[in-house]
Amino acid sequence: MAASTAGLLGFYLLFSAVPLYATTGGAGGLGAGAVTGVMMLATVVAELAVPWSLSRFGYRAVMGLGLALLGLPALLLPLSAGLGWVLGISALRGAGLGVLVVTGTALTAELVPAERRGEGLGVYGVAVGIPSVLGLPLGLWASDALGHTPVFVVAGLVPLAGLPAVLGLPAKRPVRDPGGVVVSGELIKLATVFAAATVATGVMVTFLPLAGSPELASVALLIQSLATPAARWLAGRHGDRHGSAGLLKPGVLACALGVGLQFWTGGPVAVVAGMALFGAGLGVLQNATLALMFERGEAARVSTLWNLAFDAGMGAGAMGFGLVLGYTGYPTGFAIVAALMAATLPLTRLRAVAYVRRPR
């Protein structure tokens, strides 16, 4: 948790600040969007390579590589605001993010006893959720108040400060599941359910401030960001005692209803309550889908598939909603996203597998 939190705090400090920095070098809106796009593309590509890297070099070395890629390139950003330079740095940092999130999730699943896995993943989820709550607003504020260079230096040093924690990690390689994947199709079903939730997340984070009052959207998104890790932890505790499969339908319904309430973009009660409900449903689905996937597959590959659904879903949501927005408008567009979320309900029916029940 220490290593992952350090890396993600460095990442989120610059998530919105770097595109803004690129505009000072003449990139314009298209260039600013390209910075985020290139970074997330590099994240997805790197995630695909992590299972092989873990089997070859082990968790400790790969986790250290992820922190180094997040930290060292950030220290080079002050050298130039040119778009090509910023894109290259963003690609390296995106690769570091992909390495870090897959490795951290997989190692957590292997270190935590099976009967406590749900809660362990929930605690880990709370830890890695804190950097986004702190880093996003702090990075933008500090860039405006102090300038970009101090923020880049701090964001580069924070991931590197996590390297001592890596030294305490076991130099082990992923444990291979001799039984293999029980039902590979069910892994795809679970990843699809989770991807639908992350598509909705990409839409909400990107377009809710544009649909109505930015101040109201800021409050609603803050509440959502607080509700998600809390629900993720509670879902883990419940899943250890009763299994996680029963949480899928409530999670999907909460997400769908929360997004559907955004139809009333001008209503403070609907917007805030909807995002609180959406945040809770998202946290439940984060834990439940991940725990159920770990019951059905090998840790490194499951972590890769789950994180791919996370990152690709958010990107697809933001881009896809932007394409249809001109035809639907915000209220109808949000209603369509809610309907797409609800359409995944049939995928929540899974074949039962044995899990280790946590004693009371």
Backbone torsions as a table, in degrees:
resi	resn	phi	psi	omega
1	MET	NA	-38.3	179.7
2	ALA	-63.7	-45.5	-179.3
3	ALA	-65.9	-45.1	-178.4
4	SER	-66.1	-41.6	-179.6
5	THR	-65.4	-39.8	178.2
6	ALA	-62.4	-45.7	-179.7
7	GLY	-64.7	-43.0	-177.3
8	LEU	-72.3	-31.1	175.4
9	LEU	-64.6	-42.6	175.1
10	GLY	-61.3	-37.2	178.9
11	PHE	-66.6	-50.2	-174.3
12	TYR	-71.6	-25.7	175.5
13	LEU	-59.2	-30.1	-176.7
14	LEU	-108.4	1.2	-173.4
15	PHE	-59.2	-44.7	178.6
16	SER	-98.5	-21.5	-175.9
17	ALA	-73.9	-36.0	-176.9
18	VAL	-68.5	-45.5	174.2
19	PRO	-56.7	-38.2	176.6
20	LEU	-64.3	-39.9	177.5
21	TYR	-62.2	-38.8	-180.0
22	ALA	-63.2	-32.3	179.6
23	THR	-68.6	-26.2	177.3
24	THR	-70.1	-18.3	176.3
25	GLY	-94.9	9.7	176.7
26	GLY	91.5	17.6	-176.1
27	ALA	-71.9	-35.5	-176.5
28	GLY	79.3	179.1	-177.6
29	GLY	-62.8	-39.8	-179.9
30	LEU	-64.1	-42.0	179.1
31	GLY	-66.3	-38.7	178.2
32	ALA	-62.0	-41.8	176.7
33	GLY	-64.8	-34.9	180.0
34	ALA	-66.0	-31.5	179.5
35	VAL	-60.6	-49.8	178.6
36	THR	-66.0	-41.1	-178.9
37	GLY	-62.1	-45.6	179.8
38	VAL	-64.9	-40.6	-179.4
39	MET	-62.8	-45.3	-178.9
40	MET	-71.0	-32.9	175.2
41	LEU	-63.3	-42.9	177.3
42	ALA	-64.5	-34.0	177.6
43	THR	-61.3	-47.7	-178.4
44	VAL	-64.3	-43.2	-179.9
45	VAL	-63.0	-43.1	-179.7
46	ALA	-65.5	-37.5	180.0
47	GLU	-59.4	-35.1	179.8
48	LEU	-65.7	-27.3	-176.8
49	ALA	-90.3	-9.7	-173.2
50	VAL	-65.8	-44.5	-179.6
51	PRO	-55.0	-43.1	177.6
52	TRP	-64.0	-42.8	-178.8
53	SER	-63.0	-40.6	179.8
54	LEU	-65.2	-41.6	-179.8
55	SER	-68.3	-24.8	-178.0
56	ARG	-89.6	-42.6	-170.7
57	PHE	-115.9	-15.9	178.9
58	GLY	89.7	165.9	-173.4
59	TYR	-65.1	-43.9	-173.7
60	ARG	-60.3	-49.0	-177.3
61	ALA	-65.9	-41.7	-177.0
62	VAL	-69.8	-38.9	175.9
63	MET	-62.3	-41.5	176.9
64	GLY	-62.0	-38.0	177.1
65	LEU	-62.9	-42.5	179.3
66	GLY	-61.0	-43.6	178.8
67	LEU	-65.0	-40.3	179.9
68	ALA	-63.8	-40.9	-179.9
69	LEU	-69.4	-28.0	176.0
70	LEU	-78.1	-32.6	-173.4
71	GLY	-91.6	-55.4	-172.2
72	LEU	-60.3	-46.3	179.9
73	PRO	-61.1	-32.7	-179.5
74	ALA	-61.4	-32.0	179.7
75	LEU	-68.1	-16.1	-179.6
76	LEU	-92.8	-9.2	-177.7
77	LEU	-59.7	-37.9	-178.6
78	PRO	-62.8	-14.0	-177.4
79	LEU	-67.1	-28.7	-177.7
80	SER	-164.0	144.3	173.1
81	ALA	-102.0	9.5	178.2
82	GLY	-61.9	143.2	-173.5
83	LEU	-60.8	-42.2	-179.1
84	GLY	-61.5	-42.4	178.7
85	TRP	-64.2	-46.0	-178.4
86	VAL	-65.0	-38.9	178.4
87	LEU	-64.0	-41.1	178.8
88	GLY	-63.9	-43.2	177.4
89	ILE	-63.6	-42.0	-178.7
90	SER	-64.1	-36.7	177.9
91	ALA	-64.1	-42.5	178.4
92	LEU	-64.2	-42.4	-179.8
93	ARG	-69.3	-34.8	175.7
94	GLY	-63.3	-40.5	176.4
95	ALA	-62.7	-40.2	177.2
96	GLY	-61.5	-39.3	177.5
97	LEU	-62.1	-45.5	-179.9
98	GLY	-60.4	-42.6	178.7
99	VAL	-64.0	-43.9	-174.2
100	LEU	-66.1	-47.8	-172.5
101	VAL	-70.5	-38.1	179.0
102	VAL	-68.8	-44.7	-178.6
103	THR	-64.9	-45.0	-178.5
104	GLY	-63.3	-42.8	-179.7
105	THR	-65.9	-45.4	-178.8
106	ALA	-65.1	-42.1	-178.3
107	LEU	-67.9	-36.6	176.4
108	THR	-58.9	-44.9	-179.6
109	ALA	-62.1	-32.6	-178.8
110	GLU	-83.0	-30.3	-177.6
111	LEU	-79.8	-31.2	-176.6
112	VAL	-83.0	135.5	176.2
113	PRO	-57.5	147.0	-174.4
114	ALA	-57.4	-37.1	-177.3
115	GLU	-74.0	-10.9	177.0
116	ARG	-116.8	13.6	-171.7
117	ARG	-62.5	-42.2	-178.5
118	GLY	-60.3	-46.9	-179.9
119	GLU	-69.2	-37.6	178.0
120	GLY	-60.5	-44.0	176.5
121	LEU	-65.3	-33.1	177.9
122	GLY	-67.0	-43.9	177.6
123	VAL	-63.5	-42.7	176.6
124	TYR	-61.1	-39.2	178.4
125	GLY	-63.6	-38.3	176.0
126	VAL	-63.5	-43.7	-178.2
127	ALA	-61.8	-44.3	-177.2
128	VAL	-82.6	-8.4	174.6
129	GLY	-82.9	-25.3	-178.7
130	ILE	-61.1	-42.4	-178.6
131	PRO	-58.3	-35.2	179.7
132	SER	-69.9	-37.2	179.3
133	VAL	-65.2	-40.7	-178.0
134	LEU	-86.7	-43.7	-168.8
135	GLY	-70.7	-42.4	-176.2
136	LEU	-59.6	-56.9	-180.0
137	PRO	-68.1	-36.1	-177.4
138	LEU	-66.1	-40.1	-180.0
139	GLY	-63.7	-42.6	178.8
140	LEU	-67.2	-43.5	-179.7
141	TRP	-63.0	-46.2	-177.0
142	ALA	-66.8	-35.3	178.3
143	SER	-62.7	-37.6	179.7
144	ASP	-76.2	-40.2	-174.5
145	ALA	-82.8	-35.8	-173.0
146	LEU	-112.7	-14.9	-174.1
147	GLY	98.6	164.3	-173.8
148	HIS	-73.6	-38.1	-172.3
149	THR	-59.8	-48.8	178.2
150	PRO	-59.0	-35.9	179.6
151	VAL	-67.2	-41.8	179.2
152	PHE	-62.5	-40.5	-178.9
153	VAL	-65.9	-46.3	180.0
154	VAL	-63.6	-44.5	-179.0
155	ALA	-65.8	-24.0	175.8
156	GLY	-81.0	-35.5	-177.1
157	LEU	-78.5	-30.3	-177.1
158	VAL	-61.6	-49.2	176.5
159	PRO	-61.2	-36.8	179.3
160	LEU	-66.4	-28.0	176.4
161	ALA	-68.0	-16.8	176.5
162	GLY	-81.6	-8.8	-177.4
163	LEU	-63.0	-38.1	176.4
164	PRO	-58.3	-32.5	177.2
165	ALA	-66.0	-32.8	179.6
166	VAL	-62.7	-33.8	-179.7
167	LEU	-62.6	-24.5	178.4
168	GLY	-87.3	-3.3	178.9
169	LEU	-78.9	152.9	177.8
170	PRO	-70.4	139.6	177.9
171	ALA	-85.2	55.9	-177.4
172	LYS	-105.0	165.9	175.8
173	ARG	-111.4	162.5	-176.3
174	PRO	-55.6	140.5	175.6
175	VAL	-79.7	120.9	179.6
176	ARG	-78.4	135.2	179.1
177	ASP	-84.4	111.4	-176.3
178	PRO	-63.2	-23.1	178.8
179	GLY	-83.2	-10.4	-179.2
180	GLY	70.7	-160.2	179.1
181	VAL	-86.2	128.8	-176.7
182	VAL	-65.8	-57.2	177.8
183	VAL	-136.9	101.5	-174.7
184	SER	-61.9	-32.6	178.5
185	GLY	-62.3	-30.7	179.8
186	GLU	-72.8	-30.5	172.5
187	LEU	-61.2	-41.8	178.6
188	ILE	-65.2	-40.8	178.4
189	LYS	-61.2	-46.0	179.9
190	LEU	-65.1	-41.2	178.3
191	ALA	-64.4	-35.0	179.3
192	THR	-68.0	-42.3	177.0
193	VAL	-59.7	-45.5	-179.1
194	PHE	-67.9	-39.2	179.6
195	ALA	-62.0	-36.6	177.4
196	ALA	-61.8	-38.5	177.9
197	ALA	-67.5	-38.3	-179.9
198	THR	-74.7	-29.1	171.5
199	VAL	-59.0	-46.7	177.7
200	ALA	-62.4	-36.4	177.8
201	THR	-62.4	-45.3	178.3
202	GLY	-59.3	-38.3	178.8
203	VAL	-66.9	-47.6	-175.9
204	MET	-64.1	-48.2	-176.4
205	VAL	-63.9	-36.7	-175.2
206	THR	-82.1	-41.6	-166.7
207	PHE	-110.4	-15.4	179.5
208	LEU	-60.2	-40.3	177.1
209	PRO	-64.4	-23.9	-178.7
210	LEU	-88.3	-19.7	-174.0
211	ALA	-79.4	-27.0	-177.7
212	GLY	-148.1	-131.5	-179.4
213	SER	-80.9	123.9	176.9
214	PRO	-60.1	-35.3	179.3
215	GLU	-65.8	-43.9	177.9
216	LEU	-63.7	-41.5	179.5
217	ALA	-63.2	-37.3	179.2
218	SER	-62.5	-43.9	178.3
219	VAL	-63.7	-45.0	-177.8
220	ALA	-63.9	-41.5	-179.7
221	LEU	-70.0	-32.6	175.8
222	LEU	-64.8	-44.3	178.5
223	ILE	-62.6	-41.0	177.8
224	GLN	-62.5	-41.7	-178.6
225	SER	-68.8	-24.0	176.1
226	LEU	-84.3	-35.6	-178.5
227	ALA	-69.9	-33.6	-173.6
228	THR	-63.6	-53.5	180.0
229	PRO	-65.8	-33.7	178.3
230	ALA	-63.8	-45.1	179.0
231	ALA	-66.7	-34.3	179.5
232	ARG	-63.2	-42.5	179.0
233	TRP	-67.4	-45.4	179.6
234	LEU	-63.1	-38.2	177.6
235	ALA	-63.2	-36.2	177.6
236	GLY	-65.3	-42.5	178.2
237	ARG	-63.0	-43.1	178.5
238	HIS	-64.4	-43.0	-177.5
239	GLY	-63.5	-35.5	178.7
240	ASP	-63.6	-32.0	-176.5
241	ARG	-90.9	-34.8	-170.9
242	HIS	-125.2	-1.3	-175.0
243	GLY	89.8	151.8	-175.2
244	SER	-94.5	-13.0	-174.7
245	ALA	-61.7	-36.1	-178.6
246	GLY	-70.7	-8.6	179.9
247	LEU	-89.0	-12.7	-173.9
248	LEU	-65.1	-50.2	-178.4
249	LYS	-62.1	-48.7	177.0
250	PRO	-58.4	-37.1	178.8
251	GLY	-64.3	-45.3	178.8
252	VAL	-63.4	-45.1	-178.8
253	LEU	-63.7	-40.1	178.9
254	ALA	-64.0	-42.8	177.9
255	CYS	-62.8	-46.5	-178.4
256	ALA	-62.6	-44.7	-180.0
257	LEU	-66.5	-40.1	179.3
258	GLY	-62.2	-43.2	177.0
259	VAL	-68.3	-39.9	-179.9
260	GLY	-60.3	-33.3	179.0
261	LEU	-66.5	-17.7	178.0
262	GLN	-73.3	-3.2	172.3
263	PHE	-56.1	-34.6	177.9
264	TRP	-94.9	73.5	-172.8
265	THR	-65.9	-20.6	-179.6
266	GLY	-93.8	-2.5	-177.5
267	GLY	-95.6	111.8	-177.2
268	PRO	-57.4	-40.2	-178.5
269	VAL	-65.3	-45.7	-178.8
270	ALA	-64.5	-42.7	-177.1
271	VAL	-66.6	-49.6	-176.3
272	VAL	-69.2	-46.6	179.6
273	ALA	-63.0	-39.7	179.6
274	GLY	-63.3	-42.0	-179.6
275	MET	-72.7	-31.4	173.8
276	ALA	-64.2	-43.0	178.8
277	LEU	-66.5	-42.4	178.1
278	PHE	-63.2	-43.3	179.4
279	GLY	-61.1	-41.8	178.4
280	ALA	-64.5	-45.3	178.4
281	GLY	-62.3	-38.7	179.1
282	LEU	-64.6	-42.7	178.4
283	GLY	-62.4	-41.0	177.6
284	VAL	-61.0	-45.5	-178.1
285	LEU	-69.6	-34.4	176.9
286	GLN	-57.7	-47.8	-177.4
287	ASN	-74.9	-46.0	-174.2
288	ALA	-64.4	-46.9	-179.2
289	THR	-63.8	-41.1	-177.9
290	LEU	-67.2	-45.1	179.5
291	ALA	-62.1	-43.5	-179.7
292	LEU	-66.8	-35.1	177.6
293	MET	-69.2	-37.4	177.6
294	PHE	-66.4	-27.2	175.4
295	GLU	-70.3	-17.6	-172.0
296	ARG	-116.5	0.8	-177.4
297	GLY	-160.6	173.1	-178.3
298	GLU	-74.1	142.7	-165.4
299	ALA	-58.2	-49.5	-174.1
300	ALA	-64.7	-41.7	-179.2
301	ARG	-71.7	-38.0	177.0
302	VAL	-62.6	-45.4	179.5
303	SER	-60.5	-39.5	178.2
304	THR	-63.4	-47.7	-178.4
305	LEU	-63.2	-42.4	-178.9
306	TRP	-65.6	-43.8	-179.8
307	ASN	-71.1	-31.0	172.9
308	LEU	-62.9	-42.5	177.1
309	ALA	-61.7	-36.8	179.9
310	PHE	-64.5	-56.3	-172.4
311	ASP	-73.9	-44.5	-179.9
312	ALA	-67.0	-36.9	179.0
313	GLY	-63.5	-43.9	179.3
314	MET	-63.2	-43.6	179.0
315	GLY	-65.0	-43.3	179.9
316	ALA	-65.2	-36.9	178.9
317	GLY	-62.7	-47.8	-178.5
318	ALA	-64.7	-44.8	-177.9
319	MET	-71.4	-44.1	-177.6
320	GLY	-65.5	-42.2	179.4
321	PHE	-65.0	-36.7	177.6
322	GLY	-62.5	-32.5	-179.5
323	LEU	-72.7	-34.7	-176.0
324	VAL	-95.1	-9.5	-173.8
325	LEU	-60.2	-37.4	-178.9
326	GLY	-65.2	-22.0	-179.4
327	TYR	-94.6	-27.0	-172.3
328	THR	-107.5	-32.2	-168.5
329	GLY	80.0	167.9	-175.0
330	TYR	-66.8	-52.3	-175.8
331	PRO	-58.3	-48.6	-180.0
332	THR	-65.7	-37.4	178.1
333	GLY	-62.0	-42.6	177.5
334	PHE	-64.1	-37.9	178.5
335	ALA	-63.9	-37.4	178.2
336	ILE	-65.7	-42.1	178.2
337	VAL	-61.9	-41.3	177.9
338	ALA	-62.1	-40.5	178.8
339	ALA	-65.7	-39.8	177.3
340	LEU	-64.0	-37.8	177.1
341	MET	-63.4	-45.7	-179.5
342	ALA	-65.8	-26.4	-178.5
343	ALA	-67.2	-13.5	178.8
344	THR	-86.0	-0.7	-178.9
345	LEU	-55.2	-41.8	178.7
346	PRO	-60.4	-23.7	-179.0
347	LEU	-76.9	-8.6	-179.3
348	THR	-80.8	-4.3	177.4
349	ARG	-84.8	114.1	-174.5
350	LEU	-121.5	154.7	172.1
351	ARG	-74.1	134.3	-177.0
352	ALA	-69.2	139.3	171.5
353	VAL	-129.4	157.3	-179.0
354	ALA	-71.0	137.8	173.1
355	TYR	-133.1	158.5	-177.5
356	VAL	-86.3	114.3	-178.1
357	ARG	-79.5	133.4	178.8
358	ARG	-77.0	129.3	177.7
359	PRO	-68.3	148.4	179.3
360	ARG	-70.4	NA	NA
